[in-house]
Amino acid sequence: MVEHAVETRGLSKTFRTRHGVRTAVDGLDLLVPATGVHGFLGPNGSGKTTTIRLLLGLARASAGEMRVLGRPVPQELPDVIGRVGAVVESPKFSPTFTGRQNLDLLARAGGLPRTRVDRALEQVGMSERAGDRYQAYSLGMKQRLAIAATLLKDPALLVLDEPTNGLDPAGIREIRELVRSLGEGGVAVLVSSHILAEVQQVCTSASIVGRGRLLAQGPVESLLGASTTYRVRVADPAAARAVLERAGWTVRPEPAAPGSTGSTGSTGSTAGALVVDPGPEPAHRVAQVLGEAGLWPDELTPLRPDLESVFLDLTAEHGLAGGAR
């Protein structure tokens, strides 16, 4: 088994426009593990779709190397494309055919057994709606059927480009749960998205790009980093702050949440909460110090950045703030 489902080295793609040469992908070194869900993250215009098109042989690279499932592409793409499923653009299905009929047609065209249709429908949770006409499906169901079509050939790698675009919250949740289940089932899933907070809930690893350049990649836990700060909520914040500062730790009040109405409000106020940085000391030391002073915490929560805040920090660090173009 190959270590990486996708690997690129120095991948670049430039376009000639009326205003000169535009670089869409800039020396990209991308590594997608052979298992799990990998987020390909960045704002619109950061080169994600262009990279996917290069990997699938839909565009020609200007420079660099690519390997998909261990094989060089585009040279040996025909040898592996049968093990790659992709939803890159809006799927084309017959609107008057049922979901099952559309998949039956695709299975016959690909010389695949009809049992694959039943399995694919079950995988995406559409067995009960397979007899409905495609035109009656919601946008989320149409997206699930598109994913079912890619699963007909039992792919080792599934590529999804902005799979939740245009979906309502219920549809986003459905796709999120589907992607998670596919990754847990042994398929390597590459999910391109600009909605970092959404993808964070399903990804095991990620690559973050900006203006076609790799900013960071690795396991999500590594990208987020270890937490060294904690939210502490106590009955007497002023006394707790004094105790924690005497221990040599940095302490500050936590800003009230947007829409907060204060300590007596009903909109989720954080009034009374402190943020403490105990350095290398573990969380239980914070609780111990407070407890010894008779100030038992009602809450002690590690504060960790999300992928969106990590991305914003990275773009600022690399001088890319203000957009992808």
N, C-alpha and C positions, 0 to 999 in steps of 0.2 A: 504493500500500500504506500502511495506517495505521501510525503509529509505535508505538501501544500497542494490544495486544489487549484490555486492560481498563484503565479509568481511572475512579476515583471521586474526588469532591471533597466533603469535609464529610459523608460518609455516616454516618448515625446510625440506630440502631434501638433502641427502648425497648419493654419489656413491662410490663404491669401484673400484679402478683402479689399474693398475700394479704399480703405484707409491704411492699407499696408498689411503686414503679416501679424496674425493673431495667434498666440500660443494657447492651446486649449489644455494640453497635458505637458508638463514640464519636468522631465527627468524622473518619472515616478517609479519608485521601488515599492511594489505592492506585494504583500504576503497574505494569502487567505488560507487558513488551516483546512485540512482535509475533512474535518468534522466540525459540527456546531454551526452557529449563526454568526456571520461576520458582517458588521456594519461598515458600509462605505459611505462616510459621512462628510457633509459639507454643504454650503449654501448653493442655491441655484446658480449655475454658471461656473462651478468650480472644477468642471472636467469629469464628473462622474459618469454621465451618459456617454461621453466620447470614449472614455476608457473602456466601458462595457462594449461599445460597438467595435472597438479595436480587438478585444478579446474574442468576440464572436465572428470576426472576419467580415464585419459590415463596413469597416473603414480600414485604410492602410496607415500604419504607423510611419512617422517621419524618421524616427530613430528608436533604438532600444530593442530589448528582447522580451518575449512573452512565452510562458509555459502554462498550459491548461491540462490538469490531471496528469502532469509529468511529461507532456509532449509539447514540443515547440510549435508555436502557431505564428503565422498562418500556415507554415509548411506542412504540418501534420494534423491540421484541424479536421479534415475529413475523417481521420481515424478516431477522433474523440467526440465529435459533435453529437453522435448518437447517445452519448452519456451525459449530455449537457442540456438542461431545460432552461428556457429564458422567457421572461415576460418583460419586454422592453418598450413596446408601443401598445396602443389600444388593440385588443384582440379582435379578429375578424371572424364572427360567427354568423350563421344564418338566423335572422331574427324570428322567423316563423317556425323553425325547428325547435324541438325540445333540447334541453341540456344534454340528455343522453344521445339523441340523434346526432347532435353536433360532434360529440366525442366518438360515436360509432364511425362517422365519416372519416375522422382523423385517424382512428385506429386502422381502418381498412386501407387508407392511403399509405400508411406506414407499414403495412403487413403485420400488424400486431394483433394478438388474440383479443377477443371481446372481453375476456376476463379482466383485462387491464382496465377497461372502462369502469367496471363495477368497483374495482379496487381504488381507482383514482377518485371516483365520486365519494367513496367512503372516507378516503383520506382527507378530503376537503369539507366533509360534513354536508354533502348535498344529495345523498341517496334519496331522501324523502321528497326533494324538489326536482329530481332528475326528469320527471315527466312533464314539467311545466315548460312552456315556450320561453325561449331566450329573451324575447322582447318584454316579458313580464317580470324579469328578474330585476332586483335592485342593483345599484352600482356595485355594492359589496359582493353580491352573489355573482355578478358578471366577472368580477376580479377573481373570485374563487374558482369559477369555471375555467378561466384562463390558466390558473395554476394547475388545475386538474388536467388540462390538455398537455402541459409540460411533463406531468407525472406519468403519462401513458407509457413513456419509454423508460421508466424506472431510472431516472438520472442519478448520477453520483454527485453532480453539481447543479444547483438551481440558482439562477440569477434573476433577481427581482429589482427592477428599476422604479423607484418611487411607488411602491405597491399600494400605498394608502392615499395617494393624491385624489382629492375630490370626495373622499368618503366621509360619511357622518360618523359621530363617535361610536355608534354601534358597529358600523362596518370596519372602522379602524381596529376595534377590539377583536372582531372576528379574524381579521388578517393577522393581527399580532399573535393570537392564540394558535392559528394555523402554522405560521412561520416557526413558532417555538416548538410545536409538536414535530414538524419536519426535521428541525435540527436535532431534536432528541432522538428521532428515529434513524439517524445515521446519515442523512443527506447533508452535504456541505452547502449551506445557503449563504449567498452573497446578496445582501440587501442594501441597495443604494437609497439614501434618503437625506433630505435637508431638515427633517424634524428630529433633532437629536434626542430630545427628551423621550419621544415615543419609542425610538429604536433601542434606547438604553434598556428598556424593559425586556427585550428578547435576545440581545446580543451577548455572546460569550467573548468575542474579541471585536476589534474595530480598527479601521484606518480613518484618520481625519485629514481631509485635504482642503486646500484653499488656493484659488487661482491656479489649479492644475498641479500644485506641488504638495508633496506629502509633508504634513506637519507633525504627525505622531501616529504610532500604531502599536498594537499589542493586546493582551487580555484587557478587558474592560476594567477589571479590578486594579490592574497596574496603571492604567490611564487615569483612573480616579485618584489613585494614591491612598496611602494610609492616613486615617484621620488622626489629627493631634489636638483637635478642639472639640469641646462638648457643650451642649446646651444644658444648663442646670436650672431647675425651677425649685424654689424654696419659699417658705412662708415669709421669711424675713430676708429679702435680697441684699439690703444694705449690710446686715451683719454677716451674711454669707460672703459677700465680696471682701469684707475686711479680713475674714478668716483665710480665704483663698489667697489673697495678696500677701498675707503674712507668711504663707507657705512658699512664697517666691514665684507665684504663677501670675501670668497676665490675665486680667479679668476685665470684661466690659459688659455693659447692658446690651441685650439683643434688641435690635430695632423692632418696633411694632410691625406686625404684618400689615400689608395693604388692606384697607377697609376696616382695620381694627377700631373698636370703640372704647378701648381702655380695659382695665382690669375687671370691670363689671359688665362689659359688653358681651354680645352673643355672636360675634363674627370671627371667632378664633384668635383673639388677641394673644400676643406673647408677652404682655406686661408682666414684670416680675421675673422674667427669665434672664439669666446671665450666660455669657459665653466665656469659657475658661480654657486657657491653653496651658496644660501641665507639662509641656515638653515631652520627654521620654517616659514620664510616669503613666502607668495604666489607669483606666477609668476607675477601678476600685479604690485607688488612692484618693481620688477626689471625694468619693463617697465616704471614705474612712476619715479624712480630715474634717469634713462637715459633721459627720456623726460624732466625732470626739468633742465637737463644740456644741453638741445638742441640736444641730441644724440638719435634720434628716431630709435629704432631697426627695421631692415628689416626682422629679424627672431627671434623668441623666442620659442624654442622647448624643451619640457621636454625630458630628456635623461633617458631611462629605460633599465635595463638589459634584455636580452632575456633568454629563458630557457637554452640555451647552456652555456651562461656565468654563470648562476646560478648553473648549474650542475658542471662546472669546479671548481667553488668556493667550492661547497660542497665536491667534491672528494678530493680537496686539504685539506680541513678542517678535513676530516675523514681519511686522509692518504691513499687515494685510487687512487691518481694520477698515471698515467702510464698504465691504462688499467683496464679491468674488471676481469682478471684472477689473 
